[in-house]
Amino acid sequence: MAQFLNQVTDRCNLFLGYKKEDRSIDYELEKRRYLMKKLKFDSYDGVCFLNGLVFFAPVALLVRTQAGVSEHIFFLLQALLSGVIFLGEIPTGFITDKIGYRKSLILAQVLLLGARSLLLAAFVSRSLVLFVVEAVVEGIAACFTSGTGSAYLYALYGENGYLAKTAHAGNFGTAGFIISTVAYAGIYKISGMEGLLITTVVMDIIAVVCSFFLRSESSKTVIADRKEVQLQADTRQQENSADTMQKKDSMRQILAIFKNKKAFLFVISLAIFSIAWLLINFFYVEKLENCGLPVEWMSLIILSYSAVQMLAEPILGKLSDGKNGKSGRGKLPAVTAAAAGVAFLFFGVVKFRAAVLLLMLMLPLLLNLPEYLLMNLENQFVDEAECGSQRAATLSVLNMGVNLVEILTLSASAFLTKIGIQWCFVFVGCFLMAIALLFARIQK
């Protein structure tokens, strides 16, 4: 199969005017430009789309509660999931750097299929033990995905194409989510909760098949796009005891990034983004009730804000075109984070219905923009720290702060609701504005 795909690639290259022996840096850059302009849809977009087709998502809590799991246990299961991710981030990051981004993404899809199958079995058998096992398997799957998708796209598309491609792939995930949200009511009416879970498992099977068609990342591509990064660990083959020493050195090198203040800014920022998404995903409904709006509107609101989120790709594409040069692009993280902060702050205090609904539609998009820009800055930071050969492991270390905060937040979810949800939104808004100020300072 691999030989056949290589032959097809070579024929395409000949058609484009390239010979096999001409695979230089210029060739890699030209190939990337061609990918960005012509091949808009690829297997990675397909995987993102299929992963977005989670038909039970609107009633994810009911999948557990109808099987006899209390809300208290539900939040503990979510905390367990985050705990597994927290513990598995670094080991799976090293495995990913060893086996490659593509193979890691395939493994993540297989594990996700296993987790969804376990969820179906747990619901049918009403088994708490299977729910626990499902949370663990899903956590391991998330570990292999964490940072890997970002590193994979950065390796293929480089600094210039990364933002547009990330937002583009994200839009396919959003499209899948919209379709599953629309279809869920019909499937639920016809075949109940089992139908929703079975349909999701079928989509996961197709996603696994699709993942085998992911393009292999090339180390040449990374080096071609970032000329400052010189001959990074091509010589990492020194077996036995030398290999063990190398792993220790790699770990020291990765942990050394925390000597740089930027690393802490990334960790704090990712943690705040995590809390912000938690508020959007779990507490939009409560805000609706507080404003005296019917809860039935929630489905329409989800569809509407998901559609608005898809504007992230064209917006980031235009913003990162670079008409204002690198200095102009450097201000974008601070500006977008500040805009998201102001929106969250207003959402917490405003009670005027029209304003609440408008902000509900805009908040996810406003949060997406600085989040994508942050991921791009993360990858640049990894290059600056000369950790490119351990990119996935380094990104996993930075992501650990998110998981730690999620564990604390999910465990203390009852306390958050007692404070008052409106003040939680205000709190996050203030933090986002503080992050914007820090970004503005470090980008000077």
C-alpha positions as CSV (number, residue, x, y, z in Angstrom):
1,M,0.0,0.0,0.0
2,A,2.8,2.4,1.0
3,Q,4.7,1.6,-2.2
4,F,1.6,2.2,-4.3
5,L,1.0,5.6,-2.6
6,N,4.6,6.6,-3.2
7,Q,4.2,5.7,-6.9
8,V,1.1,7.9,-7.1
9,T,3.0,10.8,-5.3
10,D,5.9,10.5,-7.7
11,R,3.5,10.6,-10.7
12,C,1.8,13.7,-9.3
13,N,5.3,15.3,-8.8
14,L,6.2,14.6,-12.4
15,F,2.9,16.1,-13.5
16,L,3.8,19.2,-11.5
17,G,7.2,19.4,-13.1
18,Y,9.4,17.9,-10.4
19,K,11.7,14.9,-10.7
20,K,12.3,12.5,-7.9
21,E,15.9,13.7,-7.5
22,D,14.9,17.3,-7.2
23,R,13.5,17.0,-3.7
24,S,15.3,20.0,-2.2
25,I,14.1,22.7,0.2
26,D,12.6,24.7,-2.7
27,Y,10.7,21.6,-3.7
28,E,9.3,21.1,-0.2
29,L,8.2,24.7,0.0
30,E,6.6,24.6,-3.4
31,K,4.8,21.4,-2.5
32,R,3.5,23.0,0.7
33,R,2.2,26.1,-1.3
34,Y,0.5,23.7,-3.7
35,L,-1.1,21.9,-0.8
36,M,-2.4,25.1,0.7
37,K,-3.8,26.4,-2.5
38,K,-5.2,23.3,-4.2
39,L,-5.7,20.4,-1.9
40,K,-8.0,22.1,0.6
41,F,-9.5,18.9,1.8
42,D,-7.3,16.0,3.0
43,S,-7.6,13.0,5.2
44,Y,-6.7,15.1,8.3
45,D,-9.8,17.2,7.6
46,G,-11.8,14.0,7.2
47,V,-10.7,12.7,10.6
48,C,-11.5,16.0,12.2
49,F,-15.0,15.9,10.6
50,L,-15.7,12.3,11.7
51,N,-14.4,13.1,15.2
52,G,-16.9,16.0,15.3
53,L,-19.8,13.5,14.7
54,V,-20.5,12.8,18.3
55,F,-24.3,12.2,18.1
56,F,-24.7,11.8,21.9
57,A,-22.9,15.1,22.7
58,P,-26.1,17.1,23.4
59,V,-27.1,14.5,26.0
60,A,-23.6,13.4,27.2
61,L,-24.6,13.7,30.8
62,L,-27.8,11.6,30.2
63,V,-25.7,8.7,28.8
64,R,-24.3,8.3,32.3
65,T,-27.3,9.3,34.4
66,Q,-29.7,7.0,32.6
67,A,-27.3,4.2,33.3
68,G,-27.5,4.9,37.0
69,V,-24.5,7.2,37.3
70,S,-25.2,10.3,39.6
71,E,-24.1,13.8,38.6
72,H,-21.5,13.7,41.4
73,I,-20.0,10.5,40.0
74,F,-20.1,12.0,36.5
75,F,-17.9,14.9,37.5
76,L,-15.6,12.5,39.3
77,L,-15.3,10.5,36.1
78,Q,-14.4,13.7,34.2
79,A,-11.8,14.4,36.9
80,L,-10.4,10.9,36.4
81,L,-10.2,11.5,32.7
82,S,-8.2,14.7,33.2
83,G,-6.0,12.9,35.8
84,V,-5.1,10.2,33.2
85,I,-4.3,12.9,30.7
86,F,-2.2,14.7,33.2
87,L,-0.1,11.6,34.1
88,G,0.2,10.4,30.5
89,E,1.1,13.6,28.8
90,I,4.9,13.3,29.0
91,P,5.3,9.5,28.4
92,T,3.0,9.5,25.4
93,G,4.8,12.7,24.1
94,F,8.1,10.8,24.1
95,I,6.4,7.8,22.4
96,T,5.0,10.1,19.7
97,D,8.4,11.6,19.1
98,K,9.8,8.1,18.7
99,I,7.1,6.6,16.4
100,G,6.1,9.8,14.6
101,Y,3.1,12.1,14.6
102,R,1.1,10.2,11.9
103,K,1.4,6.8,13.8
104,S,0.5,8.5,17.0
105,L,-2.7,10.0,15.5
106,I,-3.7,6.6,14.1
107,L,-3.1,5.0,17.6
108,A,-5.2,7.8,19.2
109,Q,-8.1,7.1,16.8
110,V,-8.0,3.3,17.6
111,L,-8.0,4.1,21.3
112,L,-10.9,6.5,20.8
113,L,-12.9,3.9,19.0
114,G,-12.2,1.5,21.9
115,A,-13.4,4.2,24.4
116,R,-16.6,4.8,22.5
117,S,-17.3,1.0,22.3
118,L,-16.7,0.7,26.0
119,L,-19.2,3.6,26.6
120,L,-21.8,1.8,24.6
121,A,-21.1,-1.4,26.5
122,A,-21.2,0.5,29.9
123,F,-24.6,2.1,29.0
124,V,-26.2,-1.2,27.9
125,S,-24.9,-3.2,30.9
126,R,-25.3,-0.3,33.4
127,S,-21.8,-1.0,34.6
128,L,-19.9,1.6,36.6
129,V,-16.7,-0.4,36.3
130,L,-16.9,-0.1,32.4
131,F,-17.6,3.7,32.8
132,V,-14.4,3.9,34.8
133,V,-12.4,1.9,32.2
134,E,-13.9,4.0,29.4
135,A,-12.6,7.2,31.1
136,V,-9.1,5.7,31.4
137,V,-9.0,4.6,27.7
138,E,-10.4,7.9,26.5
139,G,-7.8,9.7,28.6
140,I,-4.9,7.7,27.0
141,A,-6.4,8.5,23.6
142,A,-6.4,12.2,24.5
143,C,-2.8,11.9,25.6
144,F,-1.7,10.7,22.1
145,T,-3.8,13.5,20.5
146,S,-2.6,16.3,22.9
147,G,0.0,18.4,21.1
148,T,0.3,15.8,18.3
149,G,-2.2,17.3,15.9
150,S,-0.6,20.7,16.4
151,A,2.9,19.4,15.9
152,Y,1.8,17.3,12.8
153,L,0.3,20.3,11.1
154,Y,3.2,22.6,12.0
155,A,5.6,20.0,10.5
156,L,3.6,19.8,7.3
157,Y,2.7,23.4,6.7
158,G,5.3,25.3,8.7
159,E,4.9,28.7,10.4
160,N,3.2,30.4,7.5
161,G,0.6,27.8,6.7
162,Y,-0.1,26.5,10.2
163,L,-2.7,28.9,11.3
164,A,-4.9,28.7,8.2
165,K,-4.7,24.9,8.1
166,T,-5.4,24.5,11.9
167,A,-8.5,26.7,11.6
168,H,-9.5,24.9,8.3
169,A,-9.3,21.5,10.0
170,G,-11.1,22.9,13.0
171,N,-14.0,24.0,10.8
172,F,-14.5,20.4,9.6
173,G,-14.7,19.3,13.2
174,T,-17.3,22.1,13.8
175,A,-19.2,21.0,10.7
176,G,-19.3,17.5,12.0
177,F,-20.5,18.8,15.4
178,I,-23.3,20.8,13.7
179,I,-24.5,17.8,11.7
180,S,-24.5,15.5,14.7
181,T,-26.4,18.1,16.8
182,V,-29.1,18.5,14.0
183,A,-29.3,14.7,13.5
184,Y,-29.4,13.7,17.2
185,A,-33.1,14.5,17.8
186,G,-34.2,12.3,14.9
187,I,-31.9,9.4,15.8
188,Y,-32.9,9.6,19.5
189,K,-36.6,9.5,18.6
190,I,-36.1,6.5,16.3
191,S,-33.6,4.3,18.3
192,G,-33.1,6.0,21.6
193,M,-29.7,6.5,23.4
194,E,-28.4,3.2,22.0
195,G,-28.9,4.5,18.5
196,L,-26.9,7.7,19.3
197,L,-24.0,5.6,20.7
198,I,-24.0,3.0,17.9
199,T,-24.0,5.7,15.2
200,T,-21.1,7.5,16.9
201,V,-19.1,4.2,17.1
202,V,-19.7,3.6,13.3
203,M,-18.3,7.1,12.6
204,D,-15.3,6.3,14.8
205,I,-14.7,3.1,12.7
206,I,-14.6,5.2,9.5
207,A,-12.3,7.7,11.3
208,V,-9.8,5.0,12.0
209,V,-9.8,3.9,8.4
210,C,-9.4,7.5,7.3
211,S,-6.5,8.0,9.7
212,F,-4.5,5.4,7.8
213,F,-4.5,7.8,4.8
214,L,-2.8,10.7,6.7
215,R,0.3,12.0,5.0
216,S,3.6,11.2,6.7
217,E,5.3,14.3,8.2
218,S,8.8,15.1,6.8
219,S,11.7,16.4,8.9
220,K,12.8,18.2,5.7
221,T,9.5,20.2,5.8
222,V,10.2,21.6,9.3
223,I,13.8,22.5,8.5
224,A,12.8,24.0,5.1
225,D,10.3,26.4,6.7
226,R,12.5,27.3,9.7
227,K,16.0,27.9,8.4
228,E,17.1,29.1,11.9
229,V,16.6,25.6,13.2
230,Q,19.8,23.9,12.1
231,L,20.4,20.2,11.8
232,Q,18.4,19.1,14.8
233,A,18.9,15.7,16.3
234,D,19.4,13.7,13.1
235,T,22.0,11.8,15.1
236,R,19.8,10.5,17.8
237,Q,20.7,6.8,17.0
238,Q,23.1,5.7,19.7
239,E,21.7,2.5,21.1
240,N,21.5,0.8,24.5
241,S,23.0,2.9,27.3
242,A,23.6,5.9,25.0
243,D,19.8,5.8,24.2
244,T,18.9,5.9,27.9
245,M,21.3,8.8,28.4
246,Q,19.7,10.6,25.5
247,K,16.2,10.3,27.0
248,K,17.5,11.8,30.2
249,D,19.1,14.6,28.3
250,S,15.9,15.2,26.3
251,M,13.9,15.3,29.5
252,R,16.3,17.8,31.0
253,Q,16.2,19.9,27.8
254,I,12.4,19.9,27.8
255,L,12.1,20.8,31.5
256,A,14.8,23.6,31.0
257,I,12.2,25.5,28.9
258,F,10.6,26.5,32.2
259,K,13.6,28.7,32.9
260,N,12.0,30.9,30.3
261,K,9.1,33.0,31.6
262,K,7.2,32.4,28.3
263,A,6.7,28.8,29.3
264,F,4.7,29.8,32.4
265,L,2.6,32.2,30.3
266,F,1.7,29.4,27.9
267,V,0.7,27.1,30.8
268,I,-1.4,29.7,32.6
269,S,-3.0,30.8,29.3
270,L,-3.9,27.2,28.3
271,A,-5.4,26.7,31.8
272,I,-7.6,29.8,31.5
273,F,-8.8,28.7,28.1
274,S,-9.7,25.4,29.6
275,I,-11.8,27.0,32.3
276,A,-13.4,29.3,29.7
277,W,-14.5,26.4,27.5
278,L,-15.8,24.6,30.6
279,L,-18.0,27.5,31.4
280,I,-19.3,27.7,27.8
281,N,-20.0,23.9,27.5
282,F,-21.6,23.4,30.9
283,F,-23.1,26.7,32.1
284,Y,-24.6,28.4,29.0
285,V,-27.9,26.7,30.0
286,E,-27.8,28.2,33.5
287,K,-27.3,31.7,32.0
288,L,-30.3,31.1,29.8
289,E,-32.5,30.2,32.8
290,N,-31.2,33.2,34.8
291,C,-32.3,35.5,31.9
292,G,-35.8,33.8,31.8
293,L,-35.2,32.2,28.4
294,P,-36.4,28.7,27.6
295,V,-33.8,26.0,27.9
296,E,-35.1,24.5,24.6
297,W,-33.3,27.4,22.8
298,M,-30.0,25.7,23.7
299,S,-29.9,23.4,20.7
300,L,-30.4,26.4,18.3
301,I,-27.8,28.4,20.2
302,I,-25.2,25.6,19.9
303,L,-25.9,25.3,16.1
304,S,-25.6,29.1,15.7
305,Y,-22.4,29.6,17.6
306,S,-20.9,26.6,15.9
307,A,-21.6,28.2,12.5
308,V,-20.1,31.5,13.7
309,Q,-17.0,29.7,14.9
310,M,-16.3,28.7,11.3
311,L,-15.4,32.3,10.6
312,A,-12.1,31.6,12.5
313,E,-10.4,30.3,9.3
314,P,-11.0,33.3,7.0
315,I,-10.3,35.8,9.8
316,L,-7.0,34.1,10.8
317,G,-6.2,33.7,7.1
318,K,-6.5,37.4,6.5
319,L,-4.9,38.4,9.8
320,S,-1.8,36.2,9.2
321,D,-1.4,37.2,5.6
322,G,1.1,39.7,7.0
323,K,0.3,42.9,5.2
324,N,1.4,44.7,8.4
325,G,4.6,42.7,8.7
326,K,5.7,40.5,11.6
327,S,5.3,43.3,14.1
328,G,1.6,43.6,13.2
329,R,1.1,39.8,13.5
330,G,2.9,39.9,16.8
331,K,0.1,42.1,18.3
332,L,-2.7,39.7,17.3
333,P,-2.5,37.3,20.4
334,A,-2.8,40.3,22.8
335,V,-5.6,42.0,20.8
336,T,-7.7,38.8,20.4
337,A,-7.2,37.8,24.0
338,A,-8.2,41.2,25.2
339,A,-11.4,41.1,23.0
340,A,-12.3,37.7,24.4
341,G,-11.7,39.0,28.0
342,V,-14.0,42.0,27.5
343,A,-16.7,39.7,26.0
344,F,-16.5,37.3,28.9
345,L,-16.6,40.2,31.4
346,F,-19.7,41.7,29.8
347,F,-21.4,38.3,29.5
348,G,-21.0,37.8,33.3
349,V,-22.7,41.1,34.2
350,V,-25.2,41.8,31.4
351,K,-28.8,40.6,31.8
352,F,-30.4,42.2,28.7
353,R,-31.6,39.2,26.7
354,A,-30.6,40.4,23.3
355,A,-27.1,41.2,24.5
356,V,-26.8,37.8,26.2
357,L,-27.8,35.9,23.1
358,L,-25.4,38.0,20.9
359,L,-22.5,37.3,23.3
360,M,-23.4,33.6,23.4
361,L,-23.0,33.4,19.7
362,M,-19.7,35.4,19.7
363,L,-17.8,34.0,22.7
364,P,-16.7,30.7,21.2
365,L,-15.3,32.5,18.1
366,L,-13.6,35.1,20.2
367,L,-12.1,32.4,22.3
368,N,-10.9,30.4,19.3
369,L,-8.9,33.2,17.8
370,P,-6.4,33.7,20.6
371,E,-6.3,30.0,21.3
372,Y,-5.2,29.2,17.7
373,L,-2.6,32.0,17.8
374,L,-1.4,30.7,21.2
375,M,-0.8,27.2,19.6
376,N,1.2,28.8,16.8
377,L,3.3,30.7,19.3
378,E,3.8,27.5,21.3
379,N,5.4,25.8,18.3
380,Q,7.6,28.8,17.6
381,F,8.7,28.7,21.2
382,V,9.6,25.0,20.9
383,D,11.8,25.9,17.9
384,E,13.4,28.7,19.8
385,A,14.2,26.4,22.7
386,E,15.7,23.9,20.2
387,C,13.3,21.2,21.2
388,G,12.0,20.6,17.7
389,S,13.0,16.9,17.7
390,Q,10.9,16.4,20.9
391,R,8.1,18.7,19.8
392,A,5.2,16.4,20.9
393,A,6.8,15.8,24.3
394,T,7.5,19.5,24.8
395,L,3.9,20.5,23.9
396,S,2.6,17.8,26.2
397,V,4.6,19.2,29.1
398,L,3.1,22.7,28.4
399,N,-0.4,21.1,28.2
400,M,-0.1,19.5,31.6
401,G,-1.0,22.7,33.4
402,V,-4.4,22.5,31.6
403,N,-5.1,19.0,32.9
404,L,-4.1,20.0,36.4
405,V,-6.5,22.9,36.4
406,E,-9.3,20.7,34.9
407,I,-8.9,18.2,37.7
408,L,-9.2,20.9,40.3
409,T,-12.1,22.6,38.5
410,L,-14.1,19.5,37.9
411,S,-13.6,18.4,41.5
412,A,-14.7,21.8,42.7
413,S,-17.6,22.2,40.2
414,A,-20.2,22.4,43.0
415,F,-18.2,25.2,44.6
416,L,-18.1,27.2,41.3
417,T,-21.9,27.1,41.1
418,K,-22.2,28.3,44.7
419,I,-20.1,31.4,43.9
420,G,-22.5,32.3,41.1
421,I,-21.8,31.5,37.5
422,Q,-21.9,35.2,36.5
423,W,-18.8,35.8,38.7
424,C,-17.0,32.9,37.1
425,F,-17.4,34.5,33.7
426,V,-16.2,37.8,35.1
427,F,-13.2,36.1,36.7
428,V,-12.2,34.4,33.4
429,G,-12.7,37.7,31.5
430,C,-10.3,39.5,33.9
431,F,-7.7,36.7,33.5
432,L,-7.9,36.8,29.7
433,M,-7.3,40.6,29.8
434,A,-4.3,40.0,32.1
435,I,-3.0,37.4,29.7
436,A,-3.4,40.0,26.8
437,L,-1.3,42.5,28.7
438,L,1.4,39.8,29.3
439,F,1.4,38.9,25.6
440,A,1.7,42.5,24.7
441,R,4.8,42.8,26.9
442,I,6.6,39.7,25.7
443,Q,5.9,40.5,22.0
444,K,7.6,43.9,22.2
